[in-house]
Amino acid sequence: MRKFLTALIVIPLGLLLVVFAVTNRHFVTVSFDPFLSSDPSLSVTLPLFLLLILVAALGVLAGGCAVWLGQRHWRRAARRNDADARAARGELADLRAQMAAAKPESQRLPVASGVGLYGPVGRDKQSATL
């Protein structure tokens, strides 16, 4: 189902991108010189569709970096909490080991000889001989 939904979204977007690229094949010049617009010293000439795709990719990259930098507080807190949890687990294991070492063997109450579960050995509840 997931592959179907992915295909349902990716295939139309791919077709839309191809149609956009075919219809916008003419070349444009992008100038990075703000002072000489007639004869720029730093300019790039490329197809319009490529320019728009590159600008979109740069926008996605910049947005991803901004989000990643904005979430550094949460990542730091998660690392700190993970370290605290690991330390607590180690301390718990040490305490359990100490408790197991200090715990005396289970002692059973002494049972009088000749006395069973229901009284004297060989007799039931009504004192009948078994």
Backbone as a printed PyTorch tensor [residue, N CA C, xyz], in Angstrom:
tensor([[[  0.8260,  -1.1860,   0.0000],
         [  0.0000,   0.0000,   0.0000],
         [  0.8760,   1.2580,   0.0000]],

        [[  1.9690,   1.1930,   0.7600],
         [  2.8460,   2.3530,   0.8400],
         [  3.5180,   2.6260,  -0.5080]],

        [[  3.9400,   1.5700,  -1.1920],
         [  4.5680,   1.7480,  -2.5020],
         [  3.5690,   2.3210,  -3.4950]],

        [[  2.3290,   1.8940,  -3.3810],
         [  1.2990,   2.4030,  -4.2770],
         [  1.0910,   3.8990,  -4.0600]],

        [[  1.0150,   4.3080,  -2.7890],
         [  0.8230,   5.7340,  -2.5060],
         [  2.0340,   6.5560,  -2.9330]],

        [[  3.2160,   5.9970,  -2.7460],
         [  4.4210,   6.6960,  -3.1910],
         [  4.4120,   6.8650,  -4.7040]],

        [[  4.0650,   5.7970,  -5.4060],
         [  3.9910,   5.8720,  -6.8660],
         [  2.9010,   6.8500,  -7.2980]],

        [[  1.8060,   6.8890,  -6.5510],
         [  0.6980,   7.7840,  -6.8800],
         [  1.1250,   9.2550,  -6.7690]],

        [[  2.0890,   9.5330,  -5.9240],
         [  2.5600,  10.9100,  -5.7590],
         [  3.7690,  11.1910,  -6.6460]],

        [[  4.7310,  10.2660,  -6.7100],
         [  5.9930,  10.5080,  -7.4100],
         [  5.8060,  10.5510,  -8.9270]],

        [[  5.0180,   9.6630,  -9.4760],
         [  4.8530,   9.6100, -10.9380],
         [  4.2390,  10.9130, -11.4770]],

        [[  3.1320,  11.4260, -10.9060],
         [  2.6200,  12.7150, -11.4200],
         [  3.6050,  13.8700, -11.2250]],

        [[  4.3200,  13.8920, -10.1010],
         [  5.2990,  14.9570,  -9.9200],
         [  6.4300,  14.8660, -10.9370]],

        [[  6.8770,  13.6550, -11.2390],
         [  7.9080,  13.4760, -12.2590],
         [  7.4250,  13.9220, -13.6220]],

        [[  6.2010,  13.5640, -13.9710],
         [  5.6380,  14.0020, -15.2580],
         [  5.5060,  15.5280, -15.3100]],

        [[  5.0810,  16.1120, -14.2180],
         [  4.9630,  17.5640, -14.1570],
         [  6.3290,  18.2370, -14.3220]],

        [[  7.3580,  17.6600, -13.7100],
         [  8.7040,  18.2040, -13.8350],
         [  9.2190,  18.0910, -15.2720]],

        [[  8.9530,  16.9700, -15.9200],
         [  9.3830,  16.7960, -17.3210],
         [  8.6630,  17.7930, -18.2320]],

        [[  7.3670,  17.9600, -18.0390],
         [  6.6110,  18.9220, -18.8550],
         [  7.1350,  20.3340, -18.6210]],

        [[  7.4160,  20.6660, -17.3740],
         [  7.9610,  21.9880, -17.0550],
         [  9.3110,  22.1940, -17.7280]],

        [[ 10.1640,  21.1670, -17.7010],
         [ 11.4860,  21.2790, -18.3120],
         [ 11.3930,  21.4510, -19.8260]],

        [[ 10.4770,  20.7530, -20.4610],
         [ 10.3460,  20.8420, -21.9220],
         [  9.8180,  22.2110, -22.3330]],

        [[  8.8910,  22.7570, -21.5610],
         [  8.2980,  24.0390, -21.9530],
         [  9.1610,  25.2400, -21.5900]],

        [[ 10.1430,  25.0750, -20.7180],
         [ 10.9940,  26.1940, -20.3040],
         [ 12.4550,  25.9180, -20.6210]],

        [[ 12.7180,  25.6460, -21.8840],
         [ 14.0790,  25.3090, -22.2940],
         [ 14.9300,  26.5160, -22.6420]],

        [[ 14.3440,  27.6930, -22.7950],
         [ 15.1390,  28.8380, -23.2240],
         [ 16.1420,  29.2470, -22.1360]],

        [[ 17.2470,  29.8170, -22.5950],
         [ 18.3460,  30.1570, -21.6880],
         [ 18.1280,  31.5300, -21.0750]],

        [[ 18.5280,  31.6500, -19.8290],
         [ 18.4770,  32.9280, -19.1240],
         [ 19.8530,  33.1830, -18.5210]],

        [[ 20.1700,  34.4400, -18.3330],
         [ 21.4430,  34.8150, -17.7290],
         [ 21.1690,  35.3450, -16.3280]],

        [[ 21.8390,  34.7530, -15.3780],
         [ 21.7040,  35.1770, -13.9880],
         [ 22.9780,  35.9340, -13.6340]],

        [[ 22.8150,  37.1810, -13.2090],
         [ 23.9500,  38.0330, -12.9070],
         [ 24.0910,  38.1820, -11.3910]],

        [[ 25.3110,  38.0800, -10.9260],
         [ 25.6070,  38.2650,  -9.5080],
         [ 26.3950,  39.5510,  -9.2710]],

        [[ 26.3860,  40.4360, -10.2690],
         [ 27.0910,  41.7140, -10.1730],
         [ 26.0520,  42.8260, -10.0780]],

        [[ 25.8660,  43.4060,  -8.8920],
         [ 24.8130,  44.4200,  -8.7490],
         [ 25.1680,  45.7830,  -9.3400]],

        [[ 26.4400,  46.0080,  -9.6950],
         [ 26.8520,  47.3350, -10.1460],
         [ 26.8360,  47.4850, -11.6660]],

        [[ 27.2120,  46.4510, -12.4040],
         [ 27.2190,  46.5110, -13.8690],
         [ 26.2160,  45.5060, -14.4120]],

        [[ 25.0060,  45.9620, -14.6450],
         [ 23.9860,  45.0470, -15.1550],
         [ 24.1130,  44.8190, -16.6620]],

        [[ 24.7190,  45.7340, -17.3840],
         [ 24.8540,  45.5720, -18.8360],
         [ 25.9630,  44.5810, -19.1920]],

        [[ 27.0810,  44.6180, -18.4480],
         [ 28.1970,  43.7100, -18.7040],
         [ 28.6760,  43.1420, -17.3650]],

        [[ 27.9580,  42.1560, -16.8170],
         [ 28.3210,  41.6430, -15.4920],
         [ 29.6010,  40.8120, -15.5390]],

        [[ 30.3960,  40.9600, -14.4930],
         [ 31.6390,  40.1850, -14.4330],
         [ 31.3840,  38.7840, -13.8870]],

        [[ 30.3310,  38.6140, -13.1230],
         [ 30.0000,  37.3120, -12.5600],
         [ 28.5710,  36.9700, -12.9560]],

        [[ 28.4400,  36.1230, -13.9720],
         [ 27.1040,  35.7360, -14.4290],
         [ 27.1310,  34.2830, -14.9020]],

        [[ 25.9420,  33.6920, -14.9420],
         [ 25.7850,  32.2940, -15.3720],
         [ 24.6250,  32.2500, -16.3480]],

        [[ 24.8180,  31.5360, -17.4460],
         [ 23.7440,  31.3500, -18.4200],
         [ 23.3690,  29.8710, -18.4230]],

        [[ 22.0780,  29.6070, -18.1380],
         [ 21.5970,  28.2270, -18.0970],
         [ 20.1150,  28.1940, -18.3830]],

        [[ 19.5690,  27.0040, -18.7000],
         [ 18.1300,  26.9200, -18.9990],
         [ 17.2890,  27.3100, -17.7820]],

        [[ 16.1310,  27.8660, -18.0570],
         [ 15.2570,  28.3550, -16.9850],
         [ 14.8260,  27.2310, -16.0490]],

        [[ 14.4800,  26.0720, -16.6000],
         [ 14.0130,  24.9700, -15.7380],
         [ 15.1230,  24.5190, -14.7900]],

        [[ 16.3680,  24.5190, -15.2710],
         [ 17.4860,  24.1170, -14.4220],
         [ 17.7110,  25.1430, -13.3040]],

        [[ 17.5790,  26.4130, -13.6540],
         [ 17.7190,  27.4680, -12.6550],
         [ 16.6660,  27.3130, -11.5590]],

        [[ 15.4170,  27.0890, -11.9420],
         [ 14.3490,  26.9640, -10.9470],
         [ 14.5170,  25.7120, -10.0890]],

        [[ 14.9490,  24.6140, -10.6930],
         [ 15.1710,  23.3840,  -9.9240],
         [ 16.3240,  23.5810,  -8.9480]],

        [[ 17.3930,  24.2450,  -9.3880],
         [ 18.5170,  24.5150,  -8.4840],
         [ 18.1200,  25.4290,  -7.3260]],

        [[ 17.3270,  26.4470,  -7.6250],
         [ 16.8740,  27.3570,  -6.5720],
         [ 15.9800,  26.6070,  -5.5750]],

        [[ 15.1050,  25.7310,  -6.0670],
         [ 14.2520,  24.9380,  -5.1710],
         [ 15.0950,  23.9990,  -4.3100]],

        [[ 16.1020,  23.3740,  -4.9140],
         [ 16.9690,  22.4730,  -4.1480],
         [ 17.7460,  23.2460,  -3.0830]],

        [[ 18.2350,  24.4330,  -3.4320],
         [ 18.9250,  25.2630,  -2.4420],
         [ 17.9830,  25.6750,  -1.3090]],

        [[ 16.7400,  25.9600,  -1.6410],
         [ 15.7520,  26.3110,  -0.6120],
         [ 15.4820,  25.1480,   0.3300]],

        [[ 15.3690,  23.9480,  -0.2290],
         [ 15.1590,  22.7650,   0.6110],
         [ 16.3680,  22.5400,   1.5140]],

        [[ 17.5600,  22.6810,   0.9690],
         [ 18.7830,  22.5040,   1.7500],
         [ 18.8870,  23.5560,   2.8650]],

        [[ 18.6000,  24.8060,   2.5370],
         [ 18.6560,  25.8700,   3.5450],
         [ 17.6020,  25.6500,   4.6290]],

        [[ 16.4160,  25.2430,   4.2420],
         [ 15.3650,  24.9710,   5.2270],
         [ 15.7320,  23.8020,   6.1220]],

        [[ 16.3080,  22.7460,   5.5500],
         [ 16.7370,  21.6080,   6.3480],
         [ 17.8130,  21.9830,   7.3540]],

        [[ 18.7610,  22.8140,   6.9180],
         [ 19.8220,  23.2760,   7.8330],
         [ 19.2400,  24.1360,   8.9450]],

        [[ 18.2920,  25.0050,   8.6120],
         [ 17.6860,  25.8670,   9.6210],
         [ 16.9290,  25.0350,  10.6530]],

        [[ 16.1900,  24.0440,  10.2060],
         [ 15.4590,  23.1820,  11.1390],
         [ 16.4270,  22.3840,  11.9970]],

        [[ 17.4780,  21.8480,  11.3810],
         [ 18.4620,  21.0620,  12.1250],
         [ 19.1290,  21.9090,  13.2040]],

        [[ 19.4980,  23.1410,  12.8570],
         [ 20.1030,  24.0320,  13.8410],
         [ 19.1020,  24.4390,  14.9190]],

        [[ 17.8590,  24.5910,  14.5540],
         [ 16.8290,  24.9690,  15.5250],
         [ 16.5070,  23.8550,  16.5120]],

        [[ 16.7560,  22.6190,  16.1430],
         [ 16.4380,  21.4900,  17.0190],
         [ 17.6320,  21.0200,  17.8390]],

        [[ 18.7280,  21.7520,  17.8310],
         [ 19.9120,  21.2940,  18.5670],
         [ 19.6540,  21.2080,  20.0600]],

        [[ 18.7750,  22.0590,  20.5820],
         [ 18.4350,  22.0110,  22.0030],
         [ 17.8000,  20.6600,  22.3470]],

        [[ 16.8870,  20.1980,  21.5030],
         [ 16.1970,  18.9360,  21.7780],
         [ 17.1380,  17.7500,  21.6240]],

        [[ 18.0440,  17.8170,  20.6560],
         [ 19.0080,  16.7200,  20.5040],
         [ 19.9410,  16.6550,  21.7000]],

        [[ 20.3700,  17.8030,  22.1950],
         [ 21.2460,  17.8480,  23.3760],
         [ 20.5180,  17.2790,  24.5890]],

        [[ 19.2600,  17.6640,  24.7770],
         [ 18.4800,  17.1380,  25.9090],
         [ 18.2840,  15.6320,  25.7900]],

        [[ 18.0630,  15.1410,  24.5800],
         [ 17.8810,  13.6940,  24.3810],
         [ 19.1790,  12.9500,  24.7020]],

        [[ 20.3250,  13.4950,  24.2910],
         [ 21.5980,  12.8490,  24.6300],
         [ 21.8270,  12.8440,  26.1330]],

        [[ 21.5120,  13.9540,  26.7820],
         [ 21.6910,  14.0390,  28.2310],
         [ 20.7710,  13.0370,  28.9490]],

        [[ 19.5140,  12.9610,  28.5340],
         [ 18.5800,  12.0180,  29.1490],
         [ 18.9960,  10.5780,  28.8940]],

        [[ 19.5240,  10.3020,  27.7160],
         [ 19.9920,   8.9520,  27.4180],
         [ 21.1720,   8.5850,  28.3120]],

        [[ 22.0860,   9.5250,  28.5200],
         [ 23.2290,   9.2580,  29.4030],
         [ 22.7520,   9.0430,  30.8360]],

        [[ 21.7830,   9.8470,  31.2860],
         [ 21.2460,   9.6560,  32.6380],
         [ 20.5770,   8.2970,  32.7830]],

        [[ 19.8290,   7.8910,  31.7640],
         [ 19.1580,   6.5850,  31.8120],
         [ 20.1700,   5.4460,  31.8340]],

        [[ 21.2320,   5.5650,  31.0540],
         [ 22.2770,   4.5220,  31.0710],
         [ 22.9440,   4.4390,  32.4410]],

        [[ 23.2210,   5.6050,  33.0280],
         [ 23.8390,   5.6100,  34.3600],
         [ 22.9020,   5.0000,  35.3930]],

        [[ 21.6170,   5.3130,  35.3080],
         [ 20.6440,   4.7590,  36.2530],
         [ 20.5250,   3.2440,  36.0860]],

        [[ 20.5380,   2.7680,  34.8360],
         [ 20.4810,   1.3110,  34.6130],
         [ 21.7050,   0.6250,  35.1930]],

        [[ 22.8860,   1.2300,  35.0180],
         [ 24.1090,   0.6560,  35.5870],
         [ 24.0580,   0.6310,  37.1040]],

        [[ 23.5730,   1.7290,  37.6910],
         [ 23.4650,   1.7860,  39.1520],
         [ 22.4610,   0.7570,  39.6600]],

        [[ 21.3520,   0.5890,  38.9520],
         [ 20.3550,  -0.4080,  39.3390],
         [ 20.9350,  -1.8140,  39.2680]],

        [[ 21.7100,  -2.1020,  38.2330],
         [ 22.3250,  -3.4200,  38.1190],
         [ 23.3100,  -3.6570,  39.2630]],

        [[ 24.0890,  -2.6150,  39.6200],
         [ 25.0160,  -2.7510,  40.7420],
         [ 24.2720,  -2.9930,  42.0520]],

        [[ 23.1860,  -2.2520,  42.2870],
         [ 22.4120,  -2.4290,  43.5120],
         [ 21.7750,  -3.8160,  43.5730]],

        [[ 21.2820,  -4.3030,  42.4430],
         [ 20.7000,  -5.6570,  42.4260],
         [ 21.7630,  -6.7110,  42.7130]],

        [[ 22.9640,  -6.5040,  42.1800],
         [ 24.0470,  -7.4550,  42.4520],
         [ 24.4210,  -7.4190,  43.9310]],

        [[ 24.4610,  -6.2310,  44.5290],
         [ 24.7740,  -6.1280,  45.9540],
         [ 23.6920,  -6.7870,  46.8040]],

        [[ 22.4360,  -6.5970,  46.4160],
         [ 21.3310,  -7.2030,  47.1650],
         [ 21.3660,  -8.7250,  47.0500]],

        [[ 21.7070,  -9.2210,  45.8710],
         [ 21.7710, -10.6690,  45.6900],
         [ 22.9230, -11.2530,  46.5020]],

        [[ 24.0250, -10.5260,  46.6190],
         [ 25.1660, -11.0200,  47.3890],
         [ 24.8860, -10.9440,  48.8850]],

        [[ 24.1620,  -9.9350,  49.3330],
         [ 23.9030,  -9.7540,  50.7550],
         [ 22.7040, -10.5460,  51.2440]],

        [[ 21.8970, -11.0580,  50.3540],
         [ 20.6770, -11.7620,  50.7420],
         [ 21.0450, -13.1320,  51.3030]],

        [[ 20.6110, -13.4310,  52.5250],
         [ 20.9360, -14.7550,  53.0800],
         [ 20.1190, -15.8360,  52.3810]],

        [[ 20.6240, -17.0390,  52.4850],
         [ 19.8820, -18.1630,  51.9080],
         [ 18.5190, -18.2340,  52.5770]],

        [[ 17.5160, -18.5960,  51.8000],
         [ 16.1750, -18.6670,  52.3700],
         [ 16.1680, -19.7500,  53.4470]],

        [[ 15.7120, -19.3630,  54.6210],
         [ 15.6970, -20.2990,  55.7440],
         [ 14.3030, -20.8740,  55.8850]],

        [[ 14.2630, -22.1700,  56.0770],
         [ 12.9850, -22.8300,  56.2780],
         [ 12.7680, -22.9840,  57.7690]],

        [[ 11.5440, -22.9300,  58.1390],
         [ 11.2160, -23.1220,  59.5460],
         [ 11.4520, -24.5880,  59.9160]],

        [[ 11.9690, -24.8330,  61.0780],
         [ 12.1920, -26.2240,  61.4660],
         [ 10.8640, -26.9520,  61.6530]],

        [[ 10.8150, -28.1680,  61.1920],
         [  9.6150, -28.9920,  61.2940],
         [  9.8920, -30.0610,  62.3370]],

        [[  8.9830, -30.1760,  63.2570],
         [  9.1590, -31.1930,  64.2970],
         [  9.1250, -32.5630,  63.6550]],

        [[  9.9990, -33.4310,  64.0990],
         [ 10.0370, -34.7690,  63.5160],
         [  8.7770, -35.5240,  63.8900]],

        [[  8.2790, -36.2910,  62.9620],
         [  7.0670, -37.0760,  63.1960],
         [  5.7990, -36.2750,  62.9780]],

        [[  5.9170, -35.0110,  62.5690],
         [  4.7360, -34.1850,  62.3480],
         [  4.7020, -33.8380,  60.8620]],

        [[  3.6120, -34.1690,  60.2190],
         [  3.4620, -33.8750,  58.8070],
         [  2.6310, -32.6340,  58.5990]],

        [[  2.0690, -32.5340,  57.4270],
         [  1.2740, -31.3670,  57.0690],
         [  0.0010, -31.2800,  57.8980]],

        [[ -0.6310, -32.4170,  58.1470],
         [ -1.9030, -32.4190,  58.8580],
         [ -1.7630, -32.8930,  60.3000]],

        [[ -0.6060, -32.9020,  60.8200],
         [ -0.4350, -33.3700,  62.1960],
         [  0.5650, -34.5070,  62.2250]],

        [[  0.3930, -35.4300,  63.1500],
         [  1.3490, -36.5250,  63.2660],
         [  1.3960, -37.3640,  61.9960]],

        [[  2.5960, -37.8470,  61.6840],
         [  2.7940, -38.6300,  60.4790],
         [  1.9780, -39.9140,  60.5800]],

        [[  1.3430, -40.2680,  59.4840],
         [  0.5740, -41.4980,  59.4390],
         [ -0.8620, -41.3120,  59.8370]],

        [[ -1.3080, -40.1230,  60.0570],
         [ -2.6940, -39.8940,  60.4400],
         [ -3.2840, -38.8070,  59.5400]],

        [[ -4.5630, -38.8920,  59.2300],
         [ -5.2220, -37.8560,  58.4460],
         [ -5.8830, -36.8450,  59.3820]],

        [[ -6.7610, -35.9980,  58.8650],
         [ -7.3830, -34.9240,  59.6710],
         [ -8.2100, -35.4700,  60.8280]],

        [[ -8.8140, -36.6110,  60.6210],
         [ -9.6480, -37.1500,  61.6740],
         [ -8.8470, -38.1080,  62.5850]],

        [[ -7.5280, -38.0640,  62.4850],
         [ -6.6190, -38.8820,  63.2670],
         [ -6.7610, -40.3540,  62.9490]],

        [[ -7.2060, -40.6500,  61.7520],
         [ -7.2900, -42.0570,  61.3410],
         [ -5.9340, -42.4830,  60.8460]],

        [[ -5.5850, -43.7370,  61.0900],
         [ -4.2950, -44.2480,  60.6640],
         [ -4.3080, -44.4190,  59.1530]],

        [[ -3.2410, -44.0090,  58.5400],
         [ -3.1430, -44.1550,  57.0850],
         [ -2.4790, -45.4420,  56.7330]]])
